[in-house]
Amino acid sequence: MMSHNVAGKVILIAGGGKNLGGLLSKDFAKKQAKIAIHYNSESSKNDAEKTLEEVKSLGAEAILIQADLTKIENITKLFDETIAHFGGIDIAINTVGKVLKKPFVDTTEAEYDSMSDINSKVAYFFIQEAGKKLNNNGKICTIVTSLLAAYTGLYSTYEGLKAPVEHFTRAASKEFGERGISVTAVAPGPMDTPFFYGQENADAVAYHKSAAALGGLTKIEDIAPLVEFLVSDGWWITGQTIFANGGYTTR
């Protein structure tokens, strides 16, 4: 019987300094995991440092690594630095993403390229690096978006460039399965974080709150337990994208 307890396991969290990633870092710290917390840039450094302090105050061993993951060599370095410090990696979670709400006809090539880099390319090479470097029976989870099941305008680059991650997840799960590695994606509804509000006016916020069958926006506290389950007891679920959104969209 395989043990699914995360105590003593090494967990790498891309975007682990704030919002959902920050909550995951703290939750795993409470379960005595060892955590590598990644943050992107100077703008997210303060949040990441606060999260690191909290994680350490919970008695967990943790390190902080800054990296712009759109430069693929930095994904390699992120994994290598984590392994150099902890001796291996058991679980890799990618919470990185960027949202753009814009009419199709107004979207620039630069915006498309940025959305592609952050939502697709980073996700692909993060999974690739995890497939190369995770310990046997490791776990990989990527955060996508419930817009993958929506019929809507204005998010063409966000939903369109997160969509490939479903296929990456399926393919990787098939290829990595012989090593006991499960690969999943979680698709939250619009989350009650600064990531969401930057794009939306008051009317849109009211709509998103009313659209979920269970009412309201998705909270990071609704998503963290699902991710934690998938990378532990729920490892037998693999190759799947799980829509967790209170009935905002479904398939």
N, C-alpha and C positions, 0 to 999 in steps of 0.2 A: 504493500500500500504506500503510495507516494505521499509524503508530508506536504500539506499546502499552507502550513504556518509560515508567515513571512519573517518571523524573528530570525535575525542573523543574516537574512538575504540582502543582497546589494541591489538597490533600486535606483535607476537613472531616470530622472524626470526632466524632459525638455520643456522649458517654460515653467519650471517648478517653483519659481519665486513668488508668484502671486495668483490671484483668482483661483481657478480650479486646481492648477498645478501646486499652488501654495497650500491649499487645503489637503491635497493628496500627500504632500511632503509631511505635514503635521500628523495626519492620520497614520501614515506608515511609521512615523517616529514613535507614536504611542504603542505600536505593535513591535517595537524593538528592531526594526529594519535598519540597515545602513543606507544612507541616502546621498546621492550626487544630485545637487540642485543646479540646474542650468538656467541662466538668464541671458537675454539677448544683448543688451547694451546699457550704457550709462543711465538711460532714462528709467530702466527697471531695476537698477542696482540697489537703491534704498529698500525697496520692497523685498528683494531677494535676501539682503543682509538681515532684515527683520525676521524673515521666515527662517533663515539659518539659525539665528539666536533662539527662536522658539523651539525649533527642532532639537537643538543641543540641550535646551533647558528641560526637554522631555527625556533626556538621557540617551538620545540616539547619536551615533557617530555620523557626521555629515561633512560634506565639502561643497564649496560653491565654485562653479565654473562659468565664466563669461564666454560666449561664442556667438558670432553671427553665422547661423547654420545655413544661410543661403550660399555661403562659400563651402563647398562640399568637403574640402580638406578639414574644415573645422568640425564637421560631424565625426570624422575619423579621429581627430584629436580629442574630442569630447569623450568618446568611448575609451580611447587609449589612456587618457588621464584618469578616468574612473577606475580602469583596471589596474593602472600603476599604483593607485592609492589603496584600493580595497582587495586587489588580487583576482577580481572577476566581476561579472555582472549577471544577475539572475532575472531581472525584470527591467524592461525598457518601455517607458510611457512617453508619448509625444503629444503634448497639449498645444503645440504651436499652431497659430493660425492668424489670418488677417481677413477682415471683412471689408467689402466695398459695396455700397449701395449707389448705383448709378445707372442711368438709362443706357441701353445697349449702344445706341448711336453716338453717345458722348464719351464712351470709354476709349482711352488712349492706348497706344501700344505699350508705353512705359507702365501704365497701370496694369495692363494685362500681364506683362512680364513679371512685375512684382508679385501679383496675385498667384501666378503660376509657380514662381520660385518658392514662395512661402507655403502655399497650400498643397502643391503637388510634389515639387522637386525635393524639398526638405523631407517630406513624408516618405518618399521613395527611398532616398539614400539613408534615412534614419532606420527604416526597416531593413535595408540591405546590410548596414553595418551591424545591426542587432543579429541578423542571420549569420554573419561571419563570426561574431565575437561573444554572443551570449553563451553561458554555460548550458549544457544539456538540460532539458526539461525547463528551459526558460520561458518567459512570457513577454509578448509584445502587444501593446495596445495604442491605438491612435485615436485622437478626438477629431471627429468630422462635424457634420451639421445635419439637423433634421430637414433642412431645405433640400436635401437630396431626394426627399419624397414629396416635395412641394410643386405646385403648378403656379408659378408666380413670375412677375417681371422684376427688374431692377437689381437682381443679385446674380446676373449671368456669370460673372467671373468667379464669384464666391462659390456658388453651388456647382458650377461647371468645373472648377479646378480643384474642388474637394472630391468630386465624383470619382476620379481615378483611384482614390485611396481604397475604395471598395474592392476594386480589381486587384490592386497591389496586395490587399489583405488576403484575398482568396488565393492568389498565386503563391504568396509567401507561405501561407499556412500549408499548402500542398507540398511545397518544396522543403520546408523546415520540419514537417511533421515527423519524419523518421528520427529526428533528434529529440522528440518529445516537446518541441516548442509550439505553443499555441499562439495564434495571431488573430487579434480582433480589432474592430473599430466601434466606437460609441458615438452616436449621433444625437447630441442634446438639442432640445428646443432652444429658442432665444433665451440666453441666460442673463440673469439679473446681475450683470457685472459692467464695469466701465467699457469693456470691449463691445458691448451691445449698444449702450446709450449714445456713443459717439456718432452713430450712423442714423439715428432715428429721431423724428420729430414727435411731439406729444400725441398727435393722432395715431401715428404708427405704433407707438408704445401701447396706447390703449387697445388698438386692434390686436397686437401680439398677445397682450394679457388676456383678451377675451377669446382668443382662438383655440386655446387648449381646452379639451373636454373637462379636465380637472380644475381648470381656472388658474390664471396667473402665469407668470414667467417661470421658466426652469431655474431652480436654485442650484448652486454648486454643491450644496449638501444633498441634493437629489441624485447627482451624478457620481460623486466620489465613491459611495458604497458600491455602485455597480462596477466601476473600474476596478476597485479593490477585490471584488468577487471574481471578476474575469481573470485576474492575474493570480488567483489563489484557488479556492475551491471550485470556481467555475471554469477552470482551464479546459475542460472537456468540450466547451463551446469554442470552436475555432473556425476561422474563415468567414465569420459572420460580422455584419454591421447591425448593432443593436440600437433601435430608435427609442430613446428615453426622453420623453417630452410632454408627459401628461396628456397625451391625445391631441397634440398640435398637428402632426402629420402622421400618416401610417401608409403601409403598402398593402 
